[in-house]
Amino acid sequence: MSHKLSFYKKTALLFLFLTVLFIPVFAGNAIKKEVILEEVKLVDTYIREVRRYLHEHPEISAKEVETTKFLQAEIAKLGLPVTQIHGTGFYTVLDTQRPGKTIGLRADIDALPIPESLLNLTQNKKWISQNEGVSHACGHDGHMAILLGTIKILHNLKNKLNGKIIFIFEEGEETNSGIDAMVTALQPLGINAIYGNHLRSALKTGELFIKEGAIMAGSGTIAFDVIGKGGHASRPDLAINPIFATANILTGISIAWNNQRDITKTLTLGISQVQGGETYNVIPNSVYVGGTIRFFDKEEGIKGFELVQKVATTIAQAHNCTVQFHDGMGVKINPVVNDRDLAALAQKAITELYPDKVVSSEENIWYASETFTKYSSVAPSLFLLVGIKNEALGSGAEHHNDRFDLDEEALQYAVGAMVQFADKFLSQ
């Protein structure tokens, strides 16, 4: 009898020991949605204040010095370590001290060299850039506020989480200046997934566009000079006018675009610069042409550049001109393609939190491009689009437009979605 009691005591003690030992491992079960919604409510005022400050103090790509100081000061209040990357980009880590997966959450931090209008689509804006000639005309001020709000919530809830969360603040998304250094820095960290979002003026406030596959286009730069021979405008026969050659090249590209490529594959041509000549009575030596090509199929994008080069070279020769293509011409960024499994997880998890906000229609695919695509070389990645359009408030102007504005109500949905996804992914 005593032998049996000893056996039971030993078994009970072993069970108790194992229970205590593994409590931290199981402490990261998914957090209830009511808890997350309450946390989002608590940081709502904070994220609005952050967004307003950052909107009033924008800095262009690779020059985000004061922006970085502000962000790091906010992070320092939580006692989290910061790792500075080349330039102004950096990341910070929340380590729950419990084993588990590692997720990266990303925001971009740069503004654009666009003077801001005092008006949005219908009325005066409430918050205006104080830095002349620079504005957050794409929503990156909102992205930073969203990530700071997410950091605060996950820090508050860290005792309910497992694994590590890496918060990524990327320099110079608009010019691609910070992405390569950031990707290199993240490679050795063992990240299992990377999540990001972008505010979107074509979606209604709070709508969350989640879809597997390509959701944003790849892009490349068109950049070439048409070179002739300058001269006096009174004797065009003694010159070789590159302006006429350029006009014919652009017409030829437009015609070839419709007749010499696969029209079933989306490929957009945007010529945005034609620069040549300084005064009315001098024929210039050369004309510069600049623009972009956007695509969802990389091979088709490459073919588009080959077509531009062929047409430009051939027509230039007919005008006794030559074409010099810049080194930067060609494909720069691949499409943003969402991982299938992460997209499925996000749709399910975020629908639980916001049942009437998740949309997945193909019509919401965006033709803009994003450096976020490069994070897929680090880990499976997921990118969401968050609606900010509110006709009553006048928000909804296209991105990179001086009247661009956002409805701050959208920020809470972006924060909730990011927190919910991070929690569900880490608790799988």
DRENRO-689343 format. One record per residue (C-alpha): residue number from 1; residue in three letters; x, y, z. Coordinates in nm, 3 decimals. Each point is the difference from the previous one (the first is absolute). Last residue first. Layout:
// DRENRO-689343
NODE resi resn       x       y       z
NODE  NUM  ALA       X       Y       Z
...
END
This chain:
// DRENRO-689343
NODE resi resn       x       y       z
NODE  428  GLN  -0.085   2.903  -3.415
NODE  427  SER   0.040   0.251   0.284
NODE  426  LEU   0.259   0.216  -0.172
NODE  425  PHE  -0.207   0.031  -0.317
NODE  424  LYS  -0.324   0.071   0.184
NODE  423  ASP   0.165   0.268   0.215
NODE  422  ALA   0.176   0.171  -0.291
NODE  421  PHE  -0.319  -0.005  -0.208
NODE  420  GLN  -0.212   0.149   0.276
NODE  419  VAL   0.253   0.272   0.078
NODE  418  MET   0.031   0.101  -0.366
NODE  417  ALA  -0.375  -0.008  -0.062
NODE  416  GLY  -0.073   0.205   0.312
NODE  415  VAL   0.260   0.260  -0.094
NODE  414  ALA  -0.133   0.033  -0.355
NODE  413  TYR  -0.356   0.023   0.126
NODE  412  GLN   0.097   0.272   0.249
NODE  411  LEU   0.178   0.201  -0.269
NODE  410  ALA  -0.304   0.020  -0.228
NODE  409  GLU  -0.179   0.247   0.227
NODE  408  GLU   0.280   0.243  -0.087
NODE  407  ASP  -0.162   0.070  -0.337
NODE  406  LEU   0.285   0.079  -0.234
NODE  405  ASP   0.111   0.285  -0.223
NODE  404  PHE   0.156   0.034  -0.345
NODE  403  ARG  -0.060   0.347  -0.147
NODE  402  ASP   0.363   0.043  -0.111
NODE  401  ASN  -0.017  -0.333  -0.187
NODE  400  HIS   0.248  -0.285   0.041
NODE  399  HIS  -0.294  -0.229   0.089
NODE  398  GLU  -0.336   0.072  -0.162
NODE  397  ALA  -0.247   0.220   0.185
NODE  396  GLY  -0.231  -0.200   0.227
NODE  395  SER  -0.051   0.219   0.304
NODE  394  GLY  -0.252   0.282  -0.023
NODE  393  LEU  -0.147  -0.051   0.347
NODE  392  ALA  -0.350  -0.087  -0.123
NODE  391  GLU   0.147  -0.197  -0.289
NODE  390  ASN   0.191  -0.231   0.233
NODE  389  LYS   0.274  -0.209  -0.161
NODE  388  ILE   0.264  -0.142   0.238
NODE  387  GLY  -0.009  -0.372  -0.088
NODE  386  VAL   0.271  -0.238   0.120
NODE  385  LEU   0.201  -0.211  -0.246
NODE  384  LEU   0.163  -0.310   0.144
NODE  383  PHE   0.341  -0.158  -0.071
NODE  382  LEU   0.105  -0.352   0.096
NODE  381  SER   0.344  -0.158  -0.014
NODE  380  PRO   0.170  -0.339   0.009
NODE  379  ALA   0.353   0.065   0.130
NODE  378  VAL   0.321   0.188  -0.084
NODE  377  SER  -0.020   0.002  -0.382
NODE  376  SER  -0.369   0.088   0.036
NODE  375  TYR   0.118   0.322   0.163
NODE  374  LYS   0.088   0.127  -0.348
NODE  373  THR  -0.366   0.046  -0.095
NODE  372  PHE  -0.035   0.263   0.273
NODE  371  THR   0.187   0.236  -0.233
NODE  370  GLU  -0.341   0.099  -0.135
NODE  369  SER  -0.155   0.066  -0.340
NODE  368  ALA  -0.322   0.174  -0.107
NODE  367  TYR  -0.249  -0.183  -0.222
NODE  366  TRP  -0.220  -0.097   0.296
NODE  365  ILE  -0.227  -0.306   0.009
NODE  364  ASN  -0.339   0.110   0.133
NODE  363  GLU  -0.191  -0.123  -0.306
NODE  362  GLU   0.107  -0.355   0.082
NODE  361  SER  -0.250  -0.009   0.290
NODE  360  SER   0.136  -0.106   0.340
NODE  359  VAL  -0.180   0.211   0.261
NODE  358  VAL   0.019  -0.016   0.381
NODE  357  LYS  -0.194   0.268   0.189
NODE  356  ASP  -0.333  -0.154   0.101
NODE  355  PRO   0.118  -0.270   0.240
NODE  354  TYR   0.272   0.215   0.167
NODE  353  LEU   0.171  -0.213   0.266
NODE  352  GLU  -0.100  -0.344  -0.123
NODE  351  THR   0.046   0.124  -0.357
NODE  350  ILE   0.358   0.087   0.100
NODE  349  ALA   0.080  -0.357   0.098
NODE  348  LYS  -0.163  -0.175  -0.295
NODE  347  GLN   0.129   0.233  -0.269
NODE  346  ALA   0.342   0.020   0.165
NODE  345  LEU   0.044  -0.377   0.023
NODE  344  ALA  -0.100  -0.045  -0.364
NODE  343  ALA   0.239   0.277  -0.108
NODE  342  LEU   0.281  -0.153   0.205
NODE  341  ASP  -0.057  -0.339  -0.165
NODE  340  ARG  -0.005   0.142  -0.354
NODE  339  ASP   0.304   0.228   0.036
NODE  338  ASN  -0.077   0.346  -0.137
NODE  337  VAL   0.175   0.123  -0.314
NODE  336  VAL   0.121   0.360  -0.024
NODE  335  PRO   0.111   0.031  -0.363
NODE  334  ASN   0.375   0.014  -0.073
NODE  333  ILE   0.196   0.323   0.036
NODE  332  LYS   0.265   0.155  -0.223
NODE  331  VAL  -0.055  -0.128  -0.354
NODE  330  GLY   0.188   0.205  -0.259
NODE  329  MET   0.174   0.334  -0.051
NODE  328  GLY   0.240   0.098   0.277
NODE  327  ASP   0.308  -0.022  -0.222
NODE  326  HIS  -0.147   0.266  -0.228
NODE  325  PHE  -0.084  -0.079  -0.362
NODE  324  GLN   0.178   0.213  -0.263
NODE  323  VAL  -0.194   0.035  -0.323
NODE  322  THR   0.144   0.120  -0.331
NODE  321  CYS  -0.133   0.245  -0.255
NODE  320  ASN   0.004  -0.002  -0.379
NODE  319  HIS  -0.382   0.026   0.005
NODE  318  ALA  -0.051  -0.356  -0.128
NODE  317  GLN   0.264  -0.109   0.252
NODE  316  ALA  -0.209   0.144   0.283
NODE  315  ILE  -0.298  -0.201  -0.122
NODE  314  THR   0.189  -0.328   0.024
NODE  313  THR   0.163   0.066   0.337
NODE  312  ALA  -0.318   0.121   0.170
NODE  311  VAL  -0.209  -0.288  -0.138
NODE  310  LYS   0.247  -0.269   0.106
NODE  309  GLN   0.067   0.149   0.345
NODE  308  VAL  -0.370   0.043   0.080
NODE  307  LEU  -0.072  -0.358  -0.112
NODE  306  GLU   0.282  -0.140   0.215
NODE  305  PHE  -0.139   0.189   0.297
NODE  304  GLY  -0.344  -0.155  -0.052
NODE  303  LYS   0.152  -0.347  -0.043
NODE  302  ILE   0.158   0.034   0.345
NODE  301  GLY  -0.340   0.090   0.146
NODE  300  GLU  -0.157  -0.301  -0.168
NODE  299  GLU   0.261  -0.221   0.166
NODE  298  LYS  -0.074   0.164   0.334
NODE  297  ASP  -0.376  -0.063  -0.016
NODE  296  PHE  -0.197   0.247   0.212
NODE  295  PHE   0.128   0.305  -0.187
NODE  294  ARG   0.067   0.371   0.022
NODE  293  ILE   0.224   0.190  -0.246
NODE  292  THR   0.138   0.336   0.104
NODE  291  GLY   0.094   0.341  -0.138
NODE  290  GLY   0.283   0.209  -0.137
NODE  289  VAL   0.099   0.148  -0.338
NODE  288  TYR   0.294   0.240  -0.036
NODE  287  VAL   0.051   0.207  -0.315
NODE  286  SER   0.337   0.076  -0.158
NODE  285  ASN   0.216   0.254  -0.182
NODE  284  PRO  -0.259   0.273   0.029
NODE  283  ILE  -0.135   0.218  -0.285
NODE  282  VAL   0.039   0.360   0.112
NODE  281  ASN  -0.248   0.279  -0.076
NODE  280  TYR  -0.272  -0.061   0.260
NODE  279  THR   0.220  -0.058   0.306
NODE  278  GLU   0.126  -0.278   0.225
NODE  277  GLY  -0.057  -0.317  -0.200
NODE  276  GLY  -0.092  -0.352   0.098
NODE  275  GLN  -0.188  -0.179   0.275
NODE  274  VAL  -0.274  -0.257  -0.050
NODE  273  GLN  -0.099  -0.154   0.333
NODE  272  SER  -0.300  -0.202   0.122
NODE  271  ILE  -0.042  -0.279  -0.254
NODE  270  GLY  -0.213  -0.262   0.177
NODE  269  LEU  -0.033  -0.336  -0.173
NODE  268  THR  -0.223  -0.258   0.165
NODE  267  LEU   0.028  -0.376  -0.043
NODE  266  THR  -0.288  -0.232   0.085
NODE  265  LYS   0.022  -0.328  -0.186
NODE  264  THR  -0.278  -0.092  -0.244
NODE  263  ILE   0.129   0.269  -0.240
NODE  262  ASP   0.306  -0.211  -0.085
NODE  261  ARG   0.236   0.235  -0.182
NODE  260  GLN   0.062   0.146  -0.343
NODE  259  ASN  -0.320   0.180  -0.096
NODE  258  ASN  -0.117   0.217   0.288
NODE  257  TRP   0.341   0.088   0.140
NODE  256  ALA   0.138   0.028  -0.354
NODE  255  ILE  -0.230   0.296  -0.067
NODE  254  SER   0.097   0.178   0.324
NODE  253  ILE   0.369  -0.072  -0.054
NODE  252  GLY  -0.020   0.145  -0.352
NODE  251  THR  -0.170   0.317   0.120
NODE  250  LEU   0.266   0.045   0.267
NODE  249  ILE   0.278  -0.061  -0.253
NODE  248  ASN  -0.158   0.241  -0.246
NODE  247  ALA  -0.005   0.280   0.256
NODE  246  THR   0.357  -0.085   0.100
NODE  245  ALA   0.124   0.022  -0.358
NODE  244  PHE  -0.175   0.333  -0.043
NODE  243  ILE   0.170   0.130   0.316
NODE  242  PRO   0.338  -0.148  -0.090
NODE  241  ASN   0.049   0.260  -0.280
NODE  240  ILE   0.304  -0.074  -0.209
NODE  239  ALA   0.139   0.344  -0.087
NODE  238  LEU   0.096   0.168  -0.326
NODE  237  ASP  -0.347  -0.053  -0.145
NODE  236  PRO  -0.151   0.164   0.306
NODE  235  ARG   0.151   0.331  -0.117
NODE  234  SER  -0.187   0.281   0.180
NODE  233  ALA  -0.021  -0.207   0.321
NODE  232  HIS   0.377   0.023   0.039
NODE  231  GLY   0.169  -0.329   0.073
NODE  230  GLY   0.016  -0.315   0.206
NODE  229  LYS   0.089  -0.343  -0.130
NODE  228  GLY  -0.198  -0.312   0.087
NODE  227  ILE  -0.014  -0.216   0.309
NODE  226  VAL  -0.317  -0.162   0.137
NODE  225  ASP   0.074  -0.060   0.366
NODE  224  PHE  -0.138  -0.290   0.202
NODE  223  ALA  -0.170  -0.089   0.328
NODE  222  ILE  -0.298  -0.233   0.044
NODE  221  THR  -0.004  -0.139   0.352
NODE  220  GLY  -0.143  -0.330   0.115
NODE  219  SER  -0.296  -0.114   0.201
NODE  218  GLY  -0.167  -0.300   0.159
NODE  217  ALA  -0.366   0.035   0.073
NODE  216  MET  -0.190  -0.038   0.325
NODE  215  ILE  -0.242  -0.275   0.111
NODE  214  ALA   0.170  -0.305  -0.152
NODE  213  GLY  -0.096  -0.329   0.164
NODE  212  GLU  -0.225  -0.053   0.300
NODE  211  LYS  -0.250   0.270   0.085
NODE  210  ILE  -0.076   0.230   0.291
NODE  209  PHE  -0.149   0.347  -0.051
NODE  208  LEU  -0.103   0.147   0.334
NODE  207  GLU  -0.279   0.259  -0.015
NODE  206  GLY   0.030   0.244   0.290
NODE  205  THR  -0.083   0.314  -0.194
NODE  204  LYS  -0.112  -0.080  -0.352
NODE  203  LEU   0.264  -0.123  -0.242
NODE  202  ALA   0.144   0.208  -0.287
NODE  201  SER   0.220   0.210   0.232
NODE  200  ARG   0.203  -0.296   0.125
NODE  199  LEU   0.201  -0.013   0.323
NODE  198  HIS   0.275  -0.258  -0.031
NODE  197  ASN   0.064  -0.306   0.213
NODE  196  GLY   0.284  -0.228   0.102
NODE  195  TYR   0.057  -0.351   0.129
NODE  194  ILE   0.317  -0.210  -0.002
NODE  193  ALA   0.005  -0.372   0.081
NODE  192  ASN   0.234  -0.260   0.154
NODE  191  ILE   0.292   0.228   0.089
NODE  190  GLY   0.320  -0.182   0.091
NODE  189  LEU   0.201   0.314   0.073
NODE  188  PRO   0.284  -0.061  -0.248
NODE  187  GLN  -0.177   0.157  -0.304
NODE  186  LEU  -0.128   0.311   0.180
NODE  185  ALA   0.312   0.213  -0.044
NODE  184  THR   0.031  -0.084  -0.371
NODE  183  VAL  -0.367   0.081  -0.056
NODE  182  MET   0.045   0.336   0.175
NODE  181  ALA   0.307   0.093  -0.205
NODE  180  ASP  -0.186  -0.084  -0.321
NODE  179  ILE  -0.314   0.191   0.099
NODE  178  GLY   0.149   0.334   0.101
NODE  177  SER   0.044   0.208  -0.315
NODE  176  ASN  -0.287  -0.143  -0.205
NODE  175  THR  -0.096   0.356  -0.101
NODE  174  GLU  -0.357   0.009   0.138
NODE  173  GLU   0.080  -0.254   0.271
NODE  172  GLY   0.270   0.225   0.141
NODE  171  GLU   0.078  -0.143   0.342
NODE  170  GLU  -0.184  -0.299   0.139
NODE  169  PHE  -0.121  -0.025   0.360
NODE  168  ILE  -0.025  -0.370   0.088
NODE  167  PHE  -0.154  -0.132   0.322
NODE  166  ILE   0.133  -0.347   0.077
NODE  165  ILE  -0.231  -0.215   0.212
NODE  164  LYS   0.140  -0.298   0.188
NODE  163  GLY  -0.140  -0.327   0.130
NODE  162  ASN  -0.306  -0.054   0.216
NODE  161  LEU  -0.274   0.239   0.109
NODE  160  LYS  -0.233   0.046   0.299
NODE  159  ASN   0.267   0.157   0.220
NODE  158  LYS   0.075   0.233  -0.292
NODE  157  LEU  -0.344   0.161   0.015
NODE  156  ASN   0.105   0.353   0.097
NODE  155  HIS   0.298  -0.021  -0.237
NODE  154  LEU  -0.232  -0.126  -0.272
NODE  153  ILE  -0.225   0.301   0.051
NODE  152  LYS   0.276   0.261   0.009
NODE  151  ILE   0.176  -0.149  -0.302
NODE  150  THR  -0.326  -0.001  -0.197
NODE  149  GLY  -0.052   0.368   0.071
NODE  148  LEU   0.353   0.074  -0.119
NODE  147  LEU  -0.065  -0.206  -0.314
NODE  146  ILE  -0.324   0.182  -0.081
NODE  145  ALA   0.155   0.342   0.063
NODE  144  MET   0.285  -0.084  -0.237
NODE  143  HIS  -0.240  -0.116  -0.270
NODE  142  GLY  -0.214   0.311   0.043
NODE  141  ASP   0.295   0.230  -0.064
NODE  140  HIS   0.075  -0.223  -0.300
NODE  139  GLY  -0.333   0.102  -0.152
NODE  138  CYS   0.099   0.088  -0.356
NODE  137  ALA   0.004   0.379  -0.006
NODE  136  HIS   0.204   0.033   0.318
NODE  135  SER   0.128   0.341  -0.102
NODE  134  VAL   0.312   0.192  -0.099
NODE  133  GLY   0.030   0.335  -0.184
NODE  132  GLU   0.008   0.205   0.317
NODE  131  ASN   0.024  -0.201   0.320
NODE  130  GLN  -0.297   0.096   0.219
NODE  129  SER  -0.223  -0.256  -0.169
NODE  128  ILE  -0.370   0.056   0.056
NODE  127  TRP  -0.253  -0.153   0.241
NODE  126  LYS  -0.368   0.089   0.002
NODE  125  LYS  -0.038   0.008  -0.377
NODE  124  ASN  -0.237   0.257  -0.140
NODE  123  GLN  -0.294  -0.139  -0.195
NODE  122  THR  -0.128  -0.210  -0.290
NODE  121  LEU   0.276  -0.202  -0.166
NODE  120  ASN   0.277   0.095   0.245
NODE  119  LEU   0.091   0.363   0.038
NODE  118  LEU   0.303   0.180   0.143
NODE  117  SER   0.202  -0.156  -0.281
NODE  116  GLU   0.330  -0.163   0.092
NODE  115  PRO   0.323   0.065  -0.189
NODE  114  ILE   0.123  -0.339  -0.131
NODE  113  PRO   0.354  -0.126   0.065
NODE  112  LEU  -0.138  -0.320   0.157
NODE  111  ALA   0.005  -0.146   0.351
NODE  110  ASP   0.202  -0.283   0.153
NODE  109  ILE  -0.066  -0.239   0.291
NODE  108  ASP  -0.103  -0.343  -0.127
NODE  107  ALA  -0.167  -0.247   0.238
NODE  106  ARG   0.064  -0.371   0.064
NODE  105  LEU  -0.102  -0.282   0.234
NODE  104  GLY   0.236  -0.298   0.015
NODE  103  ILE  -0.101  -0.329   0.160
NODE  102  THR   0.209  -0.249   0.196
NODE  101  LYS  -0.130  -0.339   0.110
NODE  100  GLY  -0.005  -0.146   0.347
NODE   99  PRO   0.196  -0.044   0.319
NODE   98  ARG  -0.079   0.236   0.285
NODE   97  GLN   0.210   0.301   0.096
NODE   96  THR  -0.274   0.222  -0.151
NODE   95  ASP   0.264   0.176  -0.208
NODE   94  LEU  -0.122   0.331  -0.146
NODE   93  VAL   0.263   0.110  -0.252
NODE   92  THR   0.078   0.335  -0.161
NODE   91  TYR   0.095   0.081  -0.357
NODE   90  PHE   0.180   0.284  -0.175
NODE   89  GLY   0.008   0.214  -0.312
NODE   88  THR   0.163   0.343   0.004
NODE   87  GLY   0.319  -0.076  -0.192
NODE   86  HIS   0.155  -0.346   0.028
NODE   85  ILE  -0.194  -0.197   0.261
NODE   84  GLN  -0.043   0.099   0.363
NODE   83  THR  -0.097  -0.273   0.244
NODE   82  VAL  -0.231   0.121   0.277
NODE   81  PRO  -0.059  -0.169   0.335
NODE   80  LEU  -0.343   0.028   0.165
NODE   79  GLY  -0.041   0.187   0.329
NODE   78  LEU  -0.360   0.102  -0.066
NODE   77  LYS   0.076   0.373   0.018
NODE   76  ALA   0.297  -0.072  -0.230
NODE   75  ILE  -0.246  -0.086  -0.278
NODE   74  GLU  -0.146   0.351   0.008
NODE   73  ALA   0.349   0.152  -0.007
NODE   72  GLN   0.091  -0.230  -0.289
NODE   71  LEU  -0.290   0.127  -0.206
NODE   70  PHE   0.080   0.365   0.068
NODE   69  LYS   0.370  -0.038  -0.078
NODE   68  THR  -0.087  -0.189  -0.319
NODE   67  THR  -0.228   0.280  -0.118
NODE   66  GLU   0.267   0.256   0.085
NODE   65  VAL   0.248  -0.174  -0.231
NODE   64  GLU  -0.235  -0.103  -0.284
NODE   63  LYS   0.242   0.117  -0.271
NODE   62  ALA   0.027  -0.330  -0.194
NODE   61  SER  -0.337   0.072  -0.164
NODE   60  ILE  -0.156   0.339   0.071
NODE   59  GLU  -0.094   0.128   0.343
NODE   58  PRO  -0.347   0.081   0.133
NODE   57  HIS  -0.062   0.204   0.319
NODE   56  GLU  -0.370   0.096   0.001
NODE   55  HIS  -0.107  -0.348  -0.104
NODE   54  LEU   0.225  -0.153   0.265
NODE   53  TYR  -0.165   0.204   0.273
NODE   52  ARG  -0.348  -0.078  -0.130
NODE   51  ARG   0.068  -0.373  -0.028
NODE   50  VAL   0.135  -0.015   0.353
NODE   49  GLU  -0.303   0.182   0.139
NODE   48  ARG  -0.237  -0.234  -0.186
NODE   47  ILE   0.194  -0.305   0.118
NODE   46  TYR  -0.020   0.116   0.363
NODE   45  THR  -0.373   0.076  -0.007
NODE   44  ASP  -0.074  -0.349  -0.130
NODE   43  VAL   0.232  -0.178   0.245
NODE   42  LEU  -0.273  -0.096   0.251
NODE   41  LYS  -0.252  -0.100  -0.267
NODE   40  VAL   0.254  -0.235  -0.155
NODE   39  GLU   0.056  -0.160   0.340
NODE   38  GLU  -0.375  -0.050   0.041
NODE   37  LEU  -0.026  -0.161  -0.344
NODE   36  ILE   0.291  -0.230   0.084
NODE   35  VAL  -0.157  -0.113   0.327
NODE   34  GLU  -0.338  -0.060  -0.163
NODE   33  LYS   0.173  -0.205  -0.271
NODE   32  LYS   0.124  -0.249   0.256
NODE   31  ILE   0.374  -0.059  -0.007
NODE   30  ALA   0.121  -0.313  -0.175
NODE   29  ASN   0.190  -0.239   0.226
NODE   28  GLY   0.341   0.143   0.091
NODE   27  ALA   0.021  -0.122   0.360
NODE   26  PHE   0.036  -0.358  -0.125
NODE   25  VAL   0.378   0.005  -0.009
NODE   24  PRO   0.028   0.203   0.319
NODE   23  ILE  -0.207  -0.258   0.195
NODE   22  PHE   0.226  -0.282  -0.120
NODE   21  LEU   0.229  -0.038   0.301
NODE   20  VAL  -0.275   0.057   0.256
NODE   19  THR  -0.212  -0.278  -0.152
NODE   18  LEU   0.301  -0.227  -0.038
NODE   17  PHE   0.089   0.036   0.368
NODE   16  LEU  -0.360  -0.057   0.112
NODE   15  PHE  -0.024  -0.315  -0.214
NODE   14  LEU   0.329  -0.127   0.142
NODE   13  LEU  -0.118   0.070   0.354
NODE   12  ALA  -0.326  -0.183  -0.065
NODE   11  THR   0.182  -0.300  -0.148
NODE   10  LYS   0.243  -0.012   0.295
NODE    9  LYS  -0.286   0.019   0.245
NODE    8  TYR  -0.189  -0.275  -0.186
NODE    7  PHE   0.306  -0.227   0.004
NODE    6  SER   0.062   0.064   0.371
NODE    5  LEU  -0.361  -0.078   0.072
NODE    4  LYS   0.031  -0.331  -0.191
NODE    3  HIS   0.313  -0.096   0.199
NODE    2  SER  -0.177   0.086   0.325
NODE    1  MET  -0.275  -0.242  -0.096
END
